């Protein structure tokens, strides 16, 4: 019998079993919904952790304070309390506190344990209320409409029919920018670094491709393992993550989610100039100058990366709050601003400033920056922007060309730390997305993923939403903004549970129950 075939209760299919799925399950467990069935499809060995939070070296850290990593909607202290419990039961190393700003940045593997336990606790609460939970260790390859539901078919041919499907598929492995896959001594996927760096001779020359947080992880992990050879950190842009400044609490006054949600409710559209004007007003109200922010944005493309790194490290204790306000406002309010901008301005903003925005809003801990500078000053680490070509040599190793007619470098090993592009559907999810689009259940977005509605994360086709289908996380990246940050995923998970409840209520389904959450 197909799941949901004869039952009046609601069946929910969750495709993907990583952090986004954990947030969704926690949001559902927090409601008083009448019991139904949940089927989670996850073929990998990283159930509930996803690829980013699998067991790994302690140098691979979460780069956000615990208050920004809670899976519980409306409860920023959930992860912090879990950490306190861990400190009492298994101990918590004081080394996890950044000595420059006093913020705790735990290993990603530890956060993975938090995700596992949060998922298990959510499932326990659901089972206690009568929910049936199934976890299928299979990948969903196709989806078709079946009456009022969706039939999901796995790669092994198993079928499940559900009322509601939530796509929680991740971004996939790193992109191979220089087409080096299959070359000897090329490490295509860095994670887990505990495995990928094993076997690298301590005196070999290693190039890490990608200057984002993944690249920083690679360099720090090599250094922590006692690597003695030269390390090259390569990228086309040379843009490193900014250095996180000491926290300074601030409440937004003008650039608030409520302001832009109200604009959306009244059918207003914005221009980028009007958004910038609102940010100017925000900074002015705090006694800060917008010009300093504009100058910093220009410096990302005009300044030498090492000089910029030193300046950012020197400004960890800066009395200016301008950058802190911007770093708080973009992820907090950006998702509400984004749908109100004209499409051509969205495209231009991504084309010209995406790397800068990600660098500013996903900064590295100061302790990480300090280690990078120590390696640079010791002559072991060199940061090379403007990389144009990497070519494997028949004799082993690689040549690296920088700029047009620039210098050529040679290295023994290349570690790929280029993040998978947000505009691409992962290879693992591509068959499912192709099936959804072929069957008229999804529409690809030109900026990546599939089209979704901002308010509900429902999939959209020809401007119409489908209450049976939702995307949470990377698949919504074309329509939404900052889809990968935990606070954004938590908010969208809450919205999805509310939208499913509203639709079930309208359909007279038992998910509505007698006493469920009031969706905001």
Secondary structure as GFF3:
##gff-version 3
##sequence-region A 1 520
A	DSSP	beta_strand	11	15	.	.	.	ID=ss1
A	DSSP	alpha_helix	19	29	.	.	.	ID=ss2
A	DSSP	beta_strand	37	41	.	.	.	ID=ss3
A	DSSP	three_ten_helix	66	68	.	.	.	ID=ss4
A	DSSP	alpha_helix	78	89	.	.	.	ID=ss5
A	DSSP	three_ten_helix	94	96	.	.	.	ID=ss6
A	DSSP	alpha_helix	108	128	.	.	.	ID=ss7
A	DSSP	beta_strand	132	136	.	.	.	ID=ss8
A	DSSP	beta_strand	140	146	.	.	.	ID=ss9
A	DSSP	beta_strand	149	154	.	.	.	ID=ss10
A	DSSP	beta_strand	159	162	.	.	.	ID=ss11
A	DSSP	beta_strand	164	167	.	.	.	ID=ss12
A	DSSP	beta_strand	186	187	.	.	.	ID=ss13
A	DSSP	alpha_helix	193	196	.	.	.	ID=ss14
A	DSSP	beta_strand	206	209	.	.	.	ID=ss15
A	DSSP	alpha_helix	213	224	.	.	.	ID=ss16
A	DSSP	beta_strand	231	234	.	.	.	ID=ss17
A	DSSP	alpha_helix	257	265	.	.	.	ID=ss18
A	DSSP	alpha_helix	272	285	.	.	.	ID=ss19
A	DSSP	alpha_helix	290	302	.	.	.	ID=ss20
A	DSSP	alpha_helix	305	314	.	.	.	ID=ss21
A	DSSP	alpha_helix	322	338	.	.	.	ID=ss22
A	DSSP	alpha_helix	343	361	.	.	.	ID=ss23
A	DSSP	alpha_helix	366	377	.	.	.	ID=ss24
A	DSSP	beta_strand	381	384	.	.	.	ID=ss25
A	DSSP	beta_strand	387	392	.	.	.	ID=ss26
A	DSSP	beta_strand	398	402	.	.	.	ID=ss27
A	DSSP	beta_strand	408	411	.	.	.	ID=ss28
A	DSSP	beta_strand	413	416	.	.	.	ID=ss29
A	DSSP	alpha_helix	427	438	.	.	.	ID=ss30
A	DSSP	beta_strand	458	461	.	.	.	ID=ss31
A	DSSP	beta_strand	464	471	.	.	.	ID=ss32
A	DSSP	three_ten_helix	474	476	.	.	.	ID=ss33
A	DSSP	alpha_helix	486	507	.	.	.	ID=ss34
A	DSSP	three_ten_helix	510	512	.	.	.	ID=ss35
###
